[in-house]
Amino acid sequence: MPGKYKIVFYLKGINNLKGCAMSEGISKLIEEYKSTKKSLECGLKWLPTNEAARSKIDVINMIISDLEQLESQCR
């Protein structure tokens, strides 16, 4: 999962972009989170009672949703 500082710096860099370039940067970040989510979900197949992983997936889902809303505003 991307670190929180990486996200802050990445989003600050995206703020300097306009329109399509900003949308592409956000799309890249969304894909990174989706990949992390997929990895955690695979881990849950091995350890289905891992509540920490479930909590992280919930947080990732919220972040993905927020980023998708931001991306739609950039279009």
Buried (B, 14 or more C-beta within 10 A) or exposed (E): BBEEEEBEEBBEEBEEBEEEEBBBBBBEBBEBBEEBBEEBEEBEEEEEEBEEBEEBBEEBEEBBEEBEEBBEEBE
